[in-house]
Amino acid sequence: MDRNIVSRIVRDALAGYPVLPEVPPAPVISPVVAAPPPAHPSGGTPAACRAAVLAGPGKIEIRTFPIREISDDEILIRVEGCGICGTDVHEFRGDPMKLAPLVLGHEGTGEIVRLGKNVTRDNGGKPVRVGDKIVTSVSTCGKCDACLYTPDRLNLCENLRVHGLIPDDDTHLNGYFAEFMIVRADSTFFVVNDLSLDLRMLIEPAAVVVHALERAKRTGLLNFRSRVLVQGCGPIGLLMLAAVRASGVQHIIALDGDESRLDMARRMGAETAINYKHHDGLQGVTGAVRAATRGRGAHFAFQCTGVPAAASNIWKYVQRGGGICEVGFFVDNGPCTINPHQDICAKEISVVGSWVYTVDEYPVAYNFLRRAQGIGLPVESLITHRFPLDRIGEAMEVNVRQEGLKVALVF
């Protein structure tokens, strides 16, 4: 067909679409105005890129860093998206881990644009090539007591590292809150080409709940007849609920104080949703839980908030001989009070803690998300807000205010 005819057809077709007004982005906290990165001499990737640096409590700056050459054992990825975790919010508000300055972001994913010649397979054995979509997992030291003497629990490595929680160094691009990230030689990663961007951004938090579920299973208290309570219906609590439902448990009670989150809990498979604000104190909430569990209390409960008072209350919701998995405290939010006699000994409660995840649980998390989709659980709907990198300050504030569910940066 004549090129002039083709051009006229395209021009006429586009003329029918309205021009939308531009919406100015919200200001980012403490912006550092940077010039666009220069093109890389090879033309493949730029020589520099932008990254959001947590400079200190409440202060995020957009800075430009050079993209250094990678080693034969490293990977350079173009970041496509990253969820904002509660840990990121805690770091943003007060830097409790004393990591600043750093580039945050550990719930991320991206496309390989450069590949070290020694990197041929991912940690699941899949071949790796430029253009693959990947997610990263943890790295361990191999030298501490946990690594040497408890190889099946490497999540307890004393020097555990994850991209997005590495202090700034000469590489700079250590987290997913950047346009590009360098995957280090000691990092673990998986190719996940067949997942949507939203599901890829959920693999890391899915691994958190998969690990918690495996810890809970070791108590022997979870089976098809169990009545399970999930306290806290934020992103982790809702994924926890979905994992319990996907594992075959039918009777699930969701406990939260936000009706929109409880509505999502029902969509995720909760049989009963309890809003603690609608009941008179701890005694009233305990009565509501008992009413939902044939007057006895839950066989097992997952505590998924970072609130000390909630961690104190959950013991009252579990029946004698039941169990609890504490999932919510990934940073130190302070102590809680329990009565050892009434809450533990007299009820003979089994208690397990859950800390991060192991590398081997990433493929399990992948299959959990697939299973959840297969039985109709709307896991992708957990991502309710999307922001560009330039609006990361606004994204953090939305998360601090607990608006929506999962907030993400999308590039």
C-alpha positions in Angstrom: 0.0 0.0 0.0 1.2 3.5 -0.8 2.9 5.1 2.2 1.0 8.4 1.7 -2.3 6.5 1.9 -1.1 4.7 5.1 -0.1 8.1 6.7 -3.5 9.6 5.8 -5.4 6.7 7.3 -3.4 6.9 10.6 -3.8 10.7 10.7 -7.6 10.5 10.1 -7.9 7.7 12.8 -6.0 9.7 15.4 -8.0 12.8 14.7 -11.0 11.1 16.3 -9.4 10.8 19.8 -9.8 13.6 22.3 -6.7 15.3 23.8 -6.7 14.7 27.5 -5.5 17.5 29.8 -2.2 16.9 31.6 -2.5 16.3 35.4 0.5 17.8 37.2 2.2 15.4 39.6 2.2 16.0 43.3 5.4 17.3 44.8 7.9 14.8 46.0 9.4 15.2 49.5 12.7 17.1 49.4 13.2 16.8 45.6 16.6 17.1 44.1 16.2 18.3 40.5 18.3 16.2 38.2 19.0 16.5 34.5 17.9 13.6 32.3 20.5 10.9 32.3 22.8 10.9 29.3 22.6 8.0 26.8 24.9 5.1 27.3 27.7 5.1 24.6 26.5 1.7 23.4 22.9 3.0 23.0 21.5 0.1 25.0 21.1 1.6 28.5 21.8 5.1 29.8 25.0 6.0 31.6 23.1 7.2 34.6 19.6 6.9 36.1 17.4 8.3 38.8 16.9 6.8 42.2 14.9 7.7 45.3 17.3 8.0 48.2 16.1 7.9 51.8 18.4 10.6 53.1 17.0 10.5 56.7 13.7 10.2 58.5 11.0 11.7 56.4 13.3 12.9 53.7 13.4 11.3 50.3 15.5 12.8 47.5 15.5 12.0 43.8 19.2 11.7 42.8 21.0 10.7 39.7 23.7 8.0 39.9 26.0 6.6 37.2 25.2 3.0 36.2 28.6 1.3 36.6 29.7 -1.7 34.6 28.6 -5.0 36.0 30.9 -7.9 36.9 30.7 -11.3 35.3 28.5 -12.4 38.2 26.1 -9.5 38.3 22.9 -8.5 36.5 21.6 -5.1 35.6 17.8 -4.8 35.5 15.5 -2.0 34.3 13.0 -1.8 37.2 9.4 -2.1 36.2 7.6 -1.8 39.5 7.9 -2.2 43.3 5.4 -2.4 46.1 5.9 -0.2 49.2 6.2 -2.4 52.2 5.4 -1.6 55.8 9.1 -1.9 56.5 9.8 0.9 53.9 7.2 3.1 55.7 8.9 2.5 59.1 12.3 3.4 57.5 10.8 6.5 55.9 9.2 7.7 59.2 12.1 7.1 61.5 14.9 4.9 60.0 14.7 2.4 63.0 17.2 0.1 61.3 19.8 3.0 60.9 20.3 2.2 57.3 20.1 5.7 55.7 21.2 6.8 53.3 19.9 4.1 51.0 17.7 3.3 48.1 14.7 1.4 49.5 12.4 -1.0 47.7 12.4 -4.8 48.1 9.1 -5.9 46.6 10.3 -5.2 43.1 10.7 -6.8 39.7 12.4 -5.8 36.5 13.8 -6.8 33.1 17.3 -8.0 32.5 19.2 -5.5 30.3 22.8 -6.7 31.0 23.9 -10.1 32.1 27.2 -11.2 33.5 28.8 -14.0 31.5 28.9 -16.3 34.5 25.1 -16.0 35.2 23.4 -18.7 33.2 20.6 -20.0 35.4 18.4 -18.7 38.2 18.1 -20.3 41.6 15.4 -22.6 40.4 17.5 -23.9 37.5 15.9 -22.0 34.7 18.1 -20.6 31.9 18.6 -16.9 32.0 18.9 -14.4 29.2 18.6 -10.7 28.5 15.0 -9.7 28.4 13.8 -12.0 31.1 11.6 -10.7 33.9 13.0 -11.5 37.4 12.4 -11.1 41.1 15.2 -11.2 43.7 15.2 -13.0 47.1 17.6 -13.0 50.1 21.3 -13.6 50.3 23.0 -15.3 53.2 26.6 -15.2 54.5 27.3 -18.9 54.8 29.5 -18.3 57.9 27.2 -17.6 60.9 25.8 -20.2 63.2 22.4 -20.3 61.4 24.1 -20.9 58.1 26.5 -23.5 59.4 24.2 -25.4 61.8 20.6 -24.9 60.7 20.8 -25.0 56.9 17.0 -25.6 56.6 16.4 -22.2 58.4 18.7 -19.9 56.5 16.2 -17.1 57.0 17.8 -16.8 60.4 21.2 -15.9 58.9 22.7 -13.2 61.1 23.9 -11.3 58.1 20.8 -11.8 55.9 20.5 -9.2 53.1 17.9 -8.2 50.6 18.0 -5.6 47.9 16.3 -2.5 49.1 17.6 -2.7 52.6 21.3 -2.3 51.8 23.0 1.0 52.9 24.4 3.2 50.2 27.8 2.4 48.7 29.7 2.9 45.4 27.0 0.9 43.6 24.2 3.1 44.8 21.6 1.2 42.8 20.9 -1.4 45.6 17.1 -1.1 45.8 14.0 -1.1 43.5 13.1 2.5 44.1 15.3 3.4 41.2 15.0 3.2 37.4 17.8 0.5 37.3 19.2 -1.9 39.9 22.3 -4.0 40.0 21.6 -7.5 41.2 24.7 -8.5 43.2 26.8 -11.6 42.7 25.7 -13.2 46.0 22.0 -12.5 45.4 19.4 -15.1 44.6 16.8 -14.5 41.9 14.1 -16.2 39.8 12.8 -15.8 36.3 9.0 -15.2 36.3 8.3 -14.2 32.7 4.7 -15.7 32.8 3.4 -13.5 35.6 1.8 -10.1 35.2 3.6 -7.1 36.7 1.1 -6.9 39.6 1.7 -10.6 40.5 5.5 -10.2 40.3 5.3 -7.3 42.7 3.4 -9.5 45.1 5.8 -12.5 45.1 8.0 -11.1 48.0 5.1 -10.5 50.4 3.6 -13.8 49.3 6.8 -15.4 50.4 6.4 -13.9 53.8 3.0 -15.5 54.3 4.1 -18.8 52.8 6.8 -19.0 55.3 4.4 -18.1 58.1 2.0 -20.8 56.9 4.8 -23.4 56.9 5.7 -22.4 60.4 2.1 -22.8 61.5 1.7 -26.2 59.9 4.5 -27.5 62.1 2.3 -27.2 65.1 0.0 -29.9 63.6 -3.0 -27.6 64.3 -4.0 -26.7 60.7 -6.3 -29.0 58.8 -9.5 -28.9 56.7 -11.7 -28.5 59.8 -9.6 -25.9 61.6 -11.2 -22.6 62.5 -8.5 -20.0 61.8 -8.4 -16.3 62.8 -6.4 -13.7 60.8 -6.0 -10.5 62.8 -5.1 -7.4 60.7 -6.3 -7.1 57.1 -3.5 -5.0 55.6 -1.7 -6.5 52.6 0.2 -9.1 54.6 -3.0 -10.1 56.5 -5.0 -10.4 53.3 -2.3 -12.5 51.6 -2.1 -14.6 54.8 -5.8 -15.1 54.6 -5.6 -16.1 50.9 -2.8 -18.5 51.7 -4.8 -20.2 54.4 -7.8 -20.4 52.1 -5.8 -21.7 49.2 -4.4 -24.4 51.5 -7.9 -25.8 52.0 -9.1 -24.2 55.2 -12.8 -23.3 54.9 -13.6 -21.6 58.3 -11.6 -18.3 58.4 -12.4 -15.3 60.6 -11.0 -11.9 59.6 -10.5 -9.3 62.3 -9.9 -5.6 61.5 -11.3 -2.1 62.2 -11.7 -1.0 58.6 -14.8 -2.0 56.6 -13.2 -1.8 53.2 -10.4 -4.1 54.3 -12.9 -6.5 55.8 -14.8 -6.5 52.5 -11.6 -7.5 50.7 -11.1 -10.2 53.4 -14.5 -11.6 52.4 -13.4 -11.6 48.8 -10.2 -13.4 49.8 -12.2 -16.2 51.4 -13.1 -15.2 54.9 -16.2 -16.9 56.2 -16.7 -14.3 58.9 -15.5 -10.7 59.2 -15.4 -9.0 62.5 -15.0 -5.2 62.9 -13.6 -4.8 66.4 -14.8 -1.2 66.5 -18.4 -2.5 66.5 -17.8 -4.3 69.8 -17.4 -3.2 73.4 -13.7 -3.6 74.2 -11.7 -6.8 74.4 -14.5 -8.8 76.1 -16.9 -7.9 73.3 -14.5 -8.8 70.5 -13.7 -12.1 72.3 -17.4 -12.8 72.4 -17.7 -12.2 68.7 -14.8 -14.5 67.9 -16.3 -17.2 70.1 -19.7 -16.8 68.4 -18.0 -17.5 65.1 -16.2 -20.6 66.4 -19.0 -22.5 68.1 -18.3 -20.9 71.4 -14.8 -22.2 71.8 -12.3 -19.8 70.1 -10.1 -20.3 67.1 -8.0 -23.4 66.6 -5.2 -21.2 65.3 -4.6 -17.5 64.8 -2.2 -15.4 62.7 -1.3 -12.0 64.2 -0.6 -9.8 61.2 -0.5 -6.3 62.7 2.5 -4.3 64.1 0.4 -3.1 67.0 1.4 -4.2 70.5 -2.2 -4.1 71.9 -3.3 -6.4 69.1 -0.4 -8.8 69.9 -1.7 -8.8 73.5 -5.3 -9.4 72.6 -4.9 -12.3 70.2 -4.2 -14.8 73.0 -7.8 -14.3 74.2 -9.2 -15.4 70.8 -7.6 -18.9 70.8 -9.1 -22.0 72.4 -7.3 -24.3 74.8 -4.8 -26.4 72.9 -4.7 -24.0 70.0 -1.9 -22.1 68.4 -0.6 -18.7 67.3 1.8 -17.5 64.6 3.2 -14.0 65.1 3.8 -12.4 61.7 3.3 -8.7 62.3 6.5 -7.4 64.0 9.3 -7.0 61.4 10.5 -3.9 63.3 10.5 -3.2 67.0 7.2 -1.4 67.7 7.5 -2.0 71.5 6.5 -4.6 74.0 3.1 -6.1 74.7 1.6 -7.6 77.8 0.3 -11.1 78.3 -0.5 -13.3 81.3 1.8 -16.4 81.0 -0.5 -18.5 83.2 -3.9 -17.6 81.6 -2.6 -17.1 78.0 0.0 -19.8 77.6 0.2 -22.5 80.3 -3.4 -23.0 81.3 -4.4 -23.2 77.6 -1.3 -25.0 76.5 -0.9 -22.8 73.5 1.6 -23.6 70.7 3.4 -20.4 69.6 5.6 -19.9 66.5 7.3 -16.8 65.2 7.8 -16.1 61.6 10.8 -14.2 60.2 11.2 -13.3 56.5 11.5 -16.4 54.3 14.0 -18.8 52.7 15.1 -18.8 49.1 13.3 -22.1 48.5 10.0 -20.5 49.5 10.0 -18.1 46.5 8.9 -20.9 44.1 6.2 -21.9 46.6 5.0 -18.3 46.7 4.8 -18.2 42.9 2.7 -21.4 43.0 0.5 -20.0 45.8 -0.3 -16.9 43.7 -1.2 -19.2 40.8 -3.4 -21.3 43.0 -5.1 -18.3 44.5 -5.9 -17.0 41.1 -7.1 -20.5 40.1 -9.7 -20.6 42.8 -10.9 -17.1 42.2 -9.2 -15.1 44.9 -8.5 -11.5 43.6 -4.9 -11.3 44.7 -4.0 -8.8 42.0 -6.7 -6.4 43.4 -4.5 -5.9 46.5 -2.5 -3.3 44.5 -4.8 -0.2 44.8 -2.5 2.7 44.2 0.2 3.2 41.6 2.7 6.2 41.5 5.6 7.1 39.3 9.1 7.5 40.9 8.7 11.3 40.9 5.8 11.0 43.3 7.3 8.7 45.8 6.8 11.2 48.6 3.1 11.2 47.9 3.1 7.4 47.7 4.7 7.1 51.1 2.2 9.5 52.7 -0.7 7.5 51.2 0.8 4.4 52.8 1.4 6.2 56.1 -2.3 7.2 56.1 -3.2 3.5 55.4 -5.3 4.5 52.4 -6.2 1.6 50.1 -4.2 -1.6 50.4 -0.9 -2.1 48.5 0.8 1.1 47.2 3.3 0.6 44.4 5.7 2.5 42.3 5.4 1.6 38.6 7.9 2.7 36.0 
